[in-house]
């Protein structure tokens, strides 16, 4: 299987692990931003193979995990409204809000449908002209182009019964927030390859200069990740900051110009609240004025919803790399995938779910 087996080669993995061990003269702290990378690291035991040379900490790159509780409650309120077809990706269905999740809303009579693309939601709107169809637009830079195209196409066709509930966030401002913290321990980053495939990596360069850190875009297979870790360790040992692209088969410096153009046409930058973290300036996207009529929040006139997080959940600290999931007192006890206290346990990309699934859990030993 070309582009799979070659990046899962056990012999190459062993050589890369040995090389990291030889290069590291101290134990470095490296953050992988993406939740997909976190799961690959856990699944393949990379954190354990490198534990003497590198501490891998897990960043806020799980879009489901950082979607504010208030936004989930907005989604529930819209889904329960009369005449609404509420559409979403599958990983949002079980994310708990204050009063249940979208699965439970469906059991109470809401028409909640899982889709694989916002363009599928747009098709549902065409087929149901007498009903309001809402798509829950959650994600990082990777999902924004398709969301932009769905809104642009709806405007082009004059479709009036389609809107999006937008919770789009961007990676570089979150990295800036982490690096700016007085408690920051992160010394280098593995950047998410699929995000960089859209945006490129030029916008990371100011972070490298300002905070003197190495940032290495990489992929998701064991060889990809270990190659990225090795390069990050080499740069740290040399005291060198900057970008080194280790995912060249997918990522170009300028990203995908067509996708970037679509995003810039439909969205503009705004401040955004992140679940468990708080407000991050310039970290979100909102529909431009010309497309604001497709904003579900405005269309449904949602009032401020008072939300309360579980006092036991420490996912905010996990998302910023301050805490490993298994160090949370509720992990594996009050908080499990079947009964999650926070989105980091329920999400398919959440760090807590990864630790639970791949047995980084003292209660499962």
C-alpha positions as CSV (number, residue, x, y, z in Angstrom):
1,X,0.0,0.0,0.0
2,X,2.0,2.9,-1.3
3,X,2.1,5.9,1.0
4,X,1.0,3.8,3.9
5,X,3.3,0.8,4.4
6,X,6.4,2.8,3.7
7,X,5.5,5.2,6.5
8,X,4.8,2.4,8.9
9,X,8.0,0.4,8.3
10,X,9.0,-1.1,11.7
11,X,12.7,-1.1,10.9
12,X,12.7,2.6,9.9
13,X,10.7,3.4,13.0
14,X,13.3,1.7,15.2
15,X,16.1,3.6,13.4
16,X,14.4,6.9,13.9
17,X,13.7,6.2,17.6
18,X,17.4,5.3,18.0
19,X,18.4,8.5,16.2
20,X,16.3,10.7,18.4
21,X,17.9,9.0,21.5
22,X,21.4,9.7,20.2
23,X,20.6,13.4,19.3
24,X,18.9,14.3,22.5
25,X,21.3,15.5,25.2
26,X,18.4,16.3,27.5
27,X,14.7,15.6,27.7
28,X,12.9,18.1,25.4
29,X,9.2,19.1,25.6
30,X,7.5,19.0,22.2
31,X,3.8,19.7,21.6
32,X,1.9,18.0,18.8
33,X,-1.0,20.4,17.9
34,X,-3.3,18.0,16.1
35,X,-5.7,15.6,17.9
36,X,-5.2,13.1,15.0
37,X,-1.5,13.2,15.7
38,X,-2.1,12.6,19.4
39,X,-4.1,9.4,18.6
40,X,-1.4,8.1,16.2
41,X,1.2,8.8,18.9
42,X,-0.8,6.9,21.5
43,X,-1.8,4.1,19.1
44,X,1.7,3.4,18.0
45,X,3.3,3.9,21.5
46,X,5.6,6.7,20.2
47,X,5.4,8.5,23.5
48,X,6.6,5.4,25.3
49,X,9.4,4.7,22.8
50,X,10.8,8.2,23.3
51,X,10.0,8.8,26.9
52,X,13.7,9.2,28.0
53,X,14.5,11.7,25.2
54,X,11.2,13.6,24.6
55,X,8.1,14.5,26.6
56,X,5.2,14.8,24.1
57,X,2.4,17.1,25.3
58,X,-0.9,17.5,23.6
59,X,-2.2,20.7,22.2
60,X,-5.6,22.2,21.5
61,X,-5.8,20.9,17.9
62,X,-9.1,19.0,18.4
63,X,-11.8,21.3,17.0
64,X,-14.6,19.3,18.7
65,X,-12.8,19.7,22.1
66,X,-12.5,23.5,21.9
67,X,-16.0,24.3,20.7
68,X,-17.5,26.3,23.5
69,X,-20.2,24.7,25.7
70,X,-22.4,27.7,24.9
71,X,-22.1,26.9,21.2
72,X,-23.1,23.3,21.8
73,X,-26.2,24.7,23.7
74,X,-26.9,27.0,20.8
75,X,-26.8,24.0,18.5
76,X,-29.2,22.1,20.8
77,X,-31.6,25.1,20.8
78,X,-31.6,25.4,17.0
79,X,-32.0,21.6,16.5
80,X,-35.1,21.6,18.7
81,X,-36.7,24.5,16.9
82,X,-39.8,23.7,14.8
83,X,-39.1,23.1,11.1
84,X,-35.3,22.7,11.4
85,X,-33.1,20.0,9.9
86,X,-29.9,20.2,11.9
87,X,-26.8,18.6,10.1
88,X,-23.4,17.9,11.5
89,X,-20.4,15.7,11.3
90,X,-20.7,12.5,13.4
91,X,-18.1,13.5,16.0
92,X,-20.3,16.4,17.2
93,X,-23.3,14.2,18.0
94,X,-22.2,13.0,21.4
95,X,-20.4,16.2,22.6
96,X,-22.2,17.1,25.9
97,X,-23.9,20.4,26.3
98,X,-25.6,21.7,29.4
99,X,-28.7,19.8,28.6
100,X,-27.6,16.7,26.8
101,X,-26.1,16.2,23.3
102,X,-27.4,16.1,19.7
103,X,-28.2,12.4,20.0
104,X,-30.5,13.1,22.9
105,X,-32.0,16.0,21.0
106,X,-32.8,13.5,18.2
107,X,-34.4,11.2,20.7
108,X,-36.6,14.1,21.8
109,X,-37.9,14.6,18.3
110,X,-35.3,16.9,16.7
111,X,-34.4,16.1,13.1
112,X,-30.6,15.8,13.5
113,X,-28.8,14.2,10.6
114,X,-25.1,13.2,10.2
115,X,-23.5,14.4,7.0
116,X,-20.0,14.0,5.5
117,X,-19.8,17.4,3.9
118,X,-21.5,20.8,4.2
119,X,-22.3,20.5,0.5
120,X,-24.4,17.5,1.5
121,X,-26.3,19.7,3.9
122,X,-26.8,22.2,1.1
123,X,-28.3,19.4,-1.0
124,X,-30.7,18.6,1.8
125,X,-31.7,22.3,1.8
126,X,-32.5,22.1,-1.9
127,X,-34.6,19.0,-1.4
128,X,-36.5,20.5,1.6
129,X,-37.3,24.1,0.5
130,X,-40.0,24.5,3.2
131,X,-37.6,23.7,6.1
132,X,-34.6,25.5,7.6
133,X,-31.4,23.4,7.1
134,X,-28.5,24.3,9.4
135,X,-25.0,22.9,9.2
136,X,-22.8,23.0,12.3
137,X,-19.5,24.4,10.9
138,X,-16.9,23.3,13.4
139,X,-13.2,22.9,12.6
140,X,-9.8,24.3,12.0
141,X,-8.4,25.6,8.8
142,X,-8.8,22.2,7.2
143,X,-12.6,22.3,7.1
144,X,-13.1,26.0,6.3
145,X,-12.8,25.8,2.5
146,X,-15.7,23.4,2.1
147,X,-17.8,25.4,4.5
148,X,-17.0,28.6,2.5
149,X,-17.9,26.9,-0.7
150,X,-21.3,25.7,0.7
151,X,-22.2,29.3,1.7
152,X,-20.9,30.7,-1.6
153,X,-22.9,28.2,-3.6
154,X,-26.0,28.9,-1.5
155,X,-25.7,32.6,-2.3
156,X,-25.1,31.8,-6.0
157,X,-28.2,29.7,-6.2
158,X,-30.3,32.0,-4.1
159,X,-31.0,29.2,-1.6
160,X,-32.7,31.0,1.4
161,X,-33.3,28.0,3.8
162,X,-29.6,27.2,4.4
163,X,-27.4,28.6,7.2
164,X,-24.3,27.6,9.2
165,X,-23.7,27.7,12.9
166,X,-20.0,28.8,12.8
167,X,-17.4,27.7,15.3
168,X,-14.3,27.9,13.0
169,X,-10.9,28.4,14.8
170,X,-7.3,28.8,13.7
171,X,-4.1,27.2,14.9
172,X,-1.4,30.0,15.0
173,X,-3.2,32.3,17.5
174,X,-3.6,29.3,19.8
175,X,0.1,28.6,19.5
176,X,0.9,32.2,20.3
177,X,-1.3,32.0,23.4
178,X,0.5,28.9,24.6
179,X,4.0,30.4,24.0
180,X,3.0,33.7,25.7
181,X,1.9,32.0,28.9
182,X,4.3,32.4,31.9
183,X,3.7,28.7,32.6
184,X,4.6,27.5,29.1
185,X,6.9,24.4,29.0
186,X,6.7,23.8,25.2
187,X,10.0,24.1,23.4
188,X,9.0,23.0,19.9
189,X,6.0,22.2,17.9
190,X,4.8,19.5,15.4
191,X,2.5,21.5,13.2
192,X,-0.6,19.7,11.8
193,X,0.1,18.6,8.2
194,X,-3.5,18.8,7.0
195,X,-3.9,22.4,8.3
196,X,-0.6,23.4,6.6
197,X,-1.8,21.7,3.3
198,X,-4.5,24.5,3.2
199,X,-2.7,27.5,4.7
200,X,0.9,26.7,4.0
201,X,3.4,27.6,6.8
202,X,4.4,31.1,6.2
203,X,2.1,32.4,8.9
204,X,4.1,30.3,11.5
205,X,7.4,32.1,10.7
206,X,6.6,35.2,13.0
207,X,6.1,32.8,15.9
208,X,9.4,31.2,15.3
209,X,11.2,34.6,15.2
210,X,9.3,36.1,18.2
211,X,9.5,33.0,20.5
212,X,12.7,31.4,19.0
213,X,11.0,28.0,18.6
214,X,11.3,25.3,15.9
215,X,8.0,24.4,14.2
216,X,7.9,21.3,12.1
217,X,4.9,20.4,9.9
218,X,4.5,16.7,9.7
219,X,2.0,14.0,9.0
220,X,0.2,11.3,10.9
221,X,1.9,7.9,10.3
222,X,4.7,6.7,12.7
223,X,7.5,7.5,10.3
224,X,6.1,11.0,9.6
225,X,5.8,11.7,13.3
226,X,9.2,10.4,14.2
227,X,10.8,12.2,11.3
228,X,9.2,15.4,12.6
229,X,10.3,14.8,16.2
230,X,13.8,14.0,15.1
231,X,14.1,17.3,13.1
232,X,12.6,19.2,16.1
233,X,15.1,17.7,18.5
234,X,18.0,18.5,16.1
235,X,16.9,22.1,15.9
236,X,16.5,22.3,19.6
237,X,20.0,20.9,20.2
238,X,21.4,23.4,17.7
239,X,19.6,26.3,19.3
240,X,17.9,27.0,16.0
241,X,14.4,28.3,15.4
242,X,12.4,28.3,12.2
243,X,10.3,26.1,10.0
244,X,11.3,22.7,8.7
245,X,8.7,21.0,6.5
246,X,8.7,17.2,7.0
247,X,5.5,16.6,5.1
248,X,6.6,17.7,1.7
249,X,4.5,15.2,-0.2
250,X,1.4,17.2,1.0
251,X,2.5,20.6,2.3
252,X,3.8,23.5,0.2
253,X,5.0,26.8,1.7
254,X,2.1,28.8,0.2
255,X,-0.5,26.1,0.9
256,X,-3.5,25.7,-1.5
257,X,-4.1,29.1,-3.1
258,X,-7.6,28.2,-4.4
259,X,-8.8,27.0,-0.9
260,X,-7.3,30.2,0.7
261,X,-9.1,32.4,-1.9
262,X,-12.4,30.7,-1.1
263,X,-12.0,31.2,2.6
264,X,-11.0,34.9,2.3
265,X,-14.0,35.5,0.0
266,X,-16.5,34.3,2.5
267,X,-15.0,34.6,6.0
268,X,-13.1,37.3,8.0
269,X,-11.1,37.0,11.2
270,X,-12.7,37.5,14.6
271,X,-11.9,36.8,18.3
272,X,-13.1,33.4,19.4
273,X,-13.9,31.7,22.7
274,X,-12.2,28.3,23.1
275,X,-13.7,25.7,25.5
276,X,-11.6,25.2,28.6
277,X,-9.2,28.0,27.5
278,X,-11.1,31.2,27.1
279,X,-11.0,34.0,24.6
280,X,-8.1,34.0,22.0
281,X,-7.8,37.1,20.0
282,X,-7.9,36.8,16.2
283,X,-8.4,33.0,16.5
284,X,-11.8,32.6,14.8
285,X,-13.6,33.2,11.6
286,X,-17.0,34.7,11.0
287,X,-19.0,35.2,7.8
288,X,-18.4,38.5,6.0
289,X,-21.1,41.0,5.8
290,X,-22.1,40.0,2.3
291,X,-22.8,36.5,3.6
292,X,-24.0,37.3,7.1
293,X,-27.6,36.2,6.1
294,X,-26.3,32.6,6.2
295,X,-25.4,32.9,9.9
296,X,-27.6,30.6,11.9
297,X,-27.0,32.5,15.2
298,X,-28.5,35.7,13.7
299,X,-31.2,33.9,11.8
300,X,-32.6,32.1,14.9
301,X,-32.0,35.1,17.3
302,X,-30.3,33.0,19.9
303,X,-30.2,34.7,23.3
304,X,-27.3,34.4,25.7
305,X,-27.3,31.0,27.2
306,X,-25.9,30.5,30.7
307,X,-23.6,27.4,30.8
308,X,-21.8,25.6,33.6
309,X,-18.9,23.3,33.0
310,X,-18.3,20.3,35.3
311,X,-16.0,21.3,38.2
312,X,-14.2,18.0,37.8
313,X,-13.2,18.4,34.2
314,X,-9.7,19.7,33.6
315,X,-9.7,19.5,29.9
316,X,-8.6,23.2,29.5
317,X,-5.3,22.3,31.2
318,X,-4.9,19.2,29.0
319,X,-5.5,21.3,25.8
320,X,-2.8,23.7,26.8
321,X,-0.2,21.0,27.6
322,X,-0.1,21.7,31.3
323,X,-1.7,18.4,32.3
324,X,-1.6,14.8,30.9
325,X,-5.1,13.3,30.8
326,X,-4.3,10.5,33.2
327,X,-3.3,13.1,35.8
328,X,-6.9,14.3,36.1
329,X,-8.6,13.0,39.2
330,X,-11.8,12.3,37.2
331,X,-10.1,10.4,34.4
332,X,-11.3,6.8,34.1
333,X,-13.5,7.3,37.1
334,X,-16.3,9.9,36.8
335,X,-15.1,10.6,33.2
336,X,-15.2,7.8,30.6
337,X,-16.1,7.7,26.9
338,X,-19.5,6.4,27.9
339,X,-20.0,9.2,30.5
340,X,-17.8,12.0,29.4
341,X,-17.5,15.2,31.5
342,X,-15.8,17.1,28.6
343,X,-15.3,17.1,24.9
344,X,-11.7,15.8,25.2
345,X,-13.1,12.4,26.3
346,X,-15.9,12.1,23.8
347,X,-14.2,13.4,20.7
348,X,-12.6,11.0,18.3
349,X,-9.6,13.3,18.3
350,X,-9.6,14.1,22.0
351,X,-6.5,13.5,24.1
352,X,-8.4,12.0,27.0
353,X,-10.2,9.6,24.7
354,X,-6.8,8.6,23.2
355,X,-5.3,7.9,26.7
356,X,-8.4,5.9,27.6
357,X,-8.5,3.9,24.4
358,X,-4.8,3.1,24.2
359,X,-4.6,2.2,27.9
360,X,-2.6,5.1,29.3
361,X,-4.9,4.6,32.2
362,X,-3.8,3.3,35.6
363,X,-7.3,2.0,36.3
364,X,-7.2,-0.2,33.2
365,X,-3.9,-1.9,33.8
